[in-house]
Amino acid sequence: MAVLNLHSQMLLDDFREGRPVFERLLEVVVGILRSTLEKSGIYVTTVEGRVKTLESLSGKLERKGGKYSDLNDVTDLVGVRVVTFYTDDVDRIAAMAERLFDIDWENSVDKRKLHELDSFGYNSLHYICRLPKTLIDDPEYPQLNTIRFELQLRTTLQHAWAAANHDTGYKSGVEIPREYMRQMNRLAGILEMADDEFSRIRTELNDYRRRVQHLVSNGKLDDVQLDGETFRSYLETRPFEALNKRIAAINQAEIFDTPLMPYLSVMKQVGCRTLGDVNRLVKQCEDDAYRLARHQLGMTDLDIVSSAIGIQNICIVYILREGGGKIGLRLLFDELNGVSPQNEQLAELTYSQASALPFMKQ
């Protein structure tokens, strides 16, 4: 540990004695951030923090002890870091922090605005904060509202680069040759571009989702290409709900929800390219799908059915109408359930159930 003058040693002793308060502050701040982020729906990589070690503070006091009149002048005794997936989430969390905490603007810094060539990994937004009494007022720890703490906000790529650069550049204690620094700076530029691209792609995907939802809600299904996002939007309109209720009414059965996204691949395999194609297939087959269900359930006392029964029977009717036969049914069940010998038996049973229905004789 560093050799300190009397004043710095007194500060170090104060910190050692007051450490439980700093630990409590860290616990409170991390808890508030995690809870608020969860409520806001912002997903982050991590919320982490630390209380400065005695060794770290001792080294700082050895270098800069003269600038601190008391322990409250040291602003990073408690440090919290929030690592986000996207650059624009940094600003969203910053706005959240400004609402939660009292910000010491004079000592806070937005390092993203420095625009240094090699600064990518250190482009964090650094806030120096205090807990307002409106947020917490703990009689056991009144110091919680007076101690400042540092809040760092950065992206995952910035965090990774900073860690790598710190490991290669500082821990070794050796000055890095210019050629290696040049390579590190090139990498920093690539990662900064990647950060920007991730945010851009997310923004464009969100715009795409809104356009799809608008087209679906307005019934313009022929203008919507069939993919995972559009099929999910289509399912949100509950297109099989009426058919499922008709089927459930056969035995006064209860309907339990089952994921329908696995049917996306089936719809593609039968030739659907747009949501309009899917919707036409549904309209063409839903009456026969109901008749098939009536044949399947009418002689049973089954009192619970899956929400997938409507779309599954629609697919069965379509395959049989198109001449797919037992092989087509087995392939359907292989796609939905995974390849299994049992699917052969299920295809046989389903084909037998459907064979007496009018659409099989067309």
N, C-alpha and C positions, 0 to 999 in steps of 0.2 A: 504494500500500500504506500501511496505517496507520502513524502514528508511535508507537513503543512505548517503554516504559521499559526499563531494562537487563534486569530479570528476565524480562519478557515476550519481549524480543529473544532472550535465551538459550534460552527454551523454543522459540521459532520456529526457531532454529538447530539445536537438538536434533532437531526434527521433520524439518527439511530433510535432515540427515545420516542419520537413521534411516528415511527414507521407504521404502527397499527392504524393510525388515522389515514395514512396514505393508502394502505391496503384496502381500507373501507371505502375510500373515495374511488379507487379503481373498480371495486366490486359494484358500486352504485352506478357509475358512469357506464360501464359495460352492460349492465342490466337494463338501464334506460335505453341505450342505443339498440340493443337486440330487440327489446319489446316494441319500440317505435318502428323499427325497420319491418318487423313482422306485420304490424298493423297496417303499414303503408303499402305492403306488397312489393317492396324493393328487395330483390334477391342479391346477396353479396357473397363473396368468397369466404370472408371471415371477419369477425370483430374480435380483436385481440388487444391485450394491454400488458403493461408491466410497470412495476415500481422500480425506480432506479436502484441499482445495487450500491452498496457502500463503496466498492472498488471504483465503480464508474463515477460516482459523485466525488470521491476523493481525487481522482484524476482531473475532473473538471475544476475543482476548487484549486488544485495546484496550478492549473493554467490560467484561470480567470477569477480566482477567489476575491481579488481586490474590487471587482465590480458589484459584489453582492453585499449589501448592508445587513440583510437578514435572510432567512431561509425562504421567505415568501418571494424574494426576487428571482429565485431559480424556478423557471416556468415549466421545466420538463421532468420534475421529480416523478410525476405520474404521466405516462404516455399511453394513449389509446390509438389504435390504427383500424380503420375500416377499409377493406380491400374489395373493390367492386369489379363486376364483369365488364362494364361499359363506361366509357369516358363521360357520357352525358349523365350517368347515374352519380358521378362525383358531384356535379352541380345540384342534383336533386337532394343528395344527402347533406350537402353544404347548407342548402336552404332549410332543411329540417333541423340541422344543428343550430343555425341562427335563431330559429324559433325556440329551441329548447334551452340553450345556454346563454349566459352573458359572455359576449366575445370581447376580448382585449384586442381591438383592431390595431393598436399601435405596434403590438408585438406579433401579430399574425401576419402570415405571408402566403401569397399565392405563387408558388414557384413555377407554375405553368406559364406565367407571363414573362419569365426571364428569357426564354427562347435561346438558351445557350446550346451550342452544337452538341455538347456531350451531356446535356442535362435531363435526357428523357427519363431515366430511372428515378430522378429526384424531382420530378414534376408534381410532387404531392401538393395538395392544398393543406397548409398547416394553420390551424386555429389554436390560439391560446384562450382557454375558457375558464369560467367559474360556474358552479351550480347555483342557480337562483333559489331563494327560499320558497318561491312559488312552486318549485319542482320538488324540493325536499327540505325539510326543516327538522333536523334530528337533534333533540336536546342532549343526547349522549355524545354527539360529535358536532358541536357547533362550528368547528374548524372546516367542515366540509364545504361551507359557503364562502370561505376566504381563500382556500388553497387553489391556485391555478393549475390547470392540467393542459397537456398538449394533445390535440386531436389531429391525426394525419388521415387524409383521404387520398387514395390512389387506386389505380386499376391493377388487375392481376398481372398484366404484362409489365407495367412499371415496377411492380413489387419484385417480380422475378428478375428483371434486369438489374435493379438496385442491389438485390442480394448477390447476384453473380458478380457484378462489378466490384462490390465491397469485398467479396471473397478473393477475387483475383488481384485487386488493386491496392487494398489496404492491409489486409491481414498478413500478407507476405512481408510487409515492411520494405519492399524493394520497389524502386521507381520503375514503372512499366515502359519499355522501349516504345518509341513513337509508332513503329509499325503495328504493334499490338493495340495501342491506343486508337490508331486509325481504324483497325478492324472492329474494335468495340464501339466506336462512334458510328460506323456503318451499320452495325447490328442495332444500335439504338434507333437509328433512322428507320430501319425495317420494322422494328417493333412498334414504333410510333405510328407508322402507316397502318400496321395491322390493327392497332387500337382504334384508329379512325374508321377503318373499313368495317370492323365489327359493329360499331355504332351506326354506321351508314346502312349496313345490311339490315340491322334490327329496325331502323326507322322505315326502310322501304318495305320490309315484311309487314310491319304494322299498317302501313298505308294499303298494302295489298289485301290484308285481312279486312280492312274497312270497306274497300271496294267490293270484295267478294260478298260481304254481309249485305251491302246495299243492293247488289244484283240479286242475291238470293231472296232478300225480303221483298223485292219488287217483282219476283217471279221471272226474271230474265235468265233462266237457267241455261239456255243454249249458248250464252255468252261466257259461261264459266267453265274453264277446263277442269277436268276431274283430277284432283290430287288430294293429298292428305288434309291440307288446310281447308280446301273447298268442301270436301266430303264431311268434315267435322262441322262446318257451318251449315251444311244441308241437314245433318242429323239434329242440329239444334232447333230446327223447325218442327221436329218430331213427326216426320212424314209417315211413320208406321204406327202411330198411336191409335188411330181410328181402327185400323185392321186388327191390331193386338186386342183392343177392347171387344171387337166382334168375336174374335177367337176365344177370349177368356169367358165371354158370356155363354159359350156352349156348355161349360160345366160350372158356371158361376165361380170361376177360378180367380185367384190373386195373381197379379203380374209382378215379377221381380226383375229389377234392372240388370241388364247384361251389356257389356261393351259391344258396340256394333262396328267399331273401326276395322276389325278383321275382315269385314265384308267389302272393304275398299278393293282389295286385291281380286276378289271374286268378280266385282263389277267391271274391273279392268279386263279380266280374262274373258268375260262374255261379250266384250267389244264396246263397252261404254267409254266415251272419250270426253263427254261433257256431263254436267249435272242434268241437262235436258235429256240426254240419253238415259240416265238413271231414272229420272222421273217418268219418262215414257214407259220404260220397262215395268216400273211399279204399277202404273195405271193399267197396263195391258194384262198384268198377271195377278192383281190382288184379289179379284173375285174367285179365280180358281185356287189361289193360295188359301182363301177362306174355306172353300169346299174341301180341299185336302185336309185342312186342320179339323174340320168337322168329322171327316172320315177317320182321322187319327184319334180324336178325343171322344167321339160320340159314344163309344162302347166302354169307356173307362170312367173311373171316379176321380181322375186327376184334378186336384183343386189348386194347383199352382203352375204357372207357365212362365217361360222366359220371355223377356221383351224382344228377344231375337227371333221368336217364332214366326213373326210376320215376314221379315226380310228373308229368313231362311226358306220359308215355303215359297216365296216369290222366286227365289233363285232355283228351287227345285222345279217349279212349274216351267220356268223359262228353259231350263236344261232339257226337260222331257219334251217340251213342245218343239224344240229345235233338233230332236232326235238323238240327244246325247246318251239316253238310256242308262243302264246300270253303271257303265264305265264313267259317264259324265257325273253321275251322283257320287261315285266313289272318289273321283278327283275333287269334287266339291267338299266332301267331308275330310279328305286328306288336307286340303287347304285350310279348313277351319279348325280341325282337331289335331293336325299332325298325322303323318303317315302311320297307319296302324291296321293290322288284320281285322280289327273290329269294324273298320269303316266299310269293308266288303259286306259284312253282315247287315250293317245299317243301310247300305245302298239297296241290298236285296229286299229288306223290309219296306223301305220307303217306296221302292218301285212297285211292290205288291200292293201297298196301300193306295197308290195313285192309279193303278191299272184299270180300276173300275170307273174312273171319273171321265166325264165327257171329253175333256181336252185331250185325253190320250187316244181317243178314237177319231179325232179330226183328220 
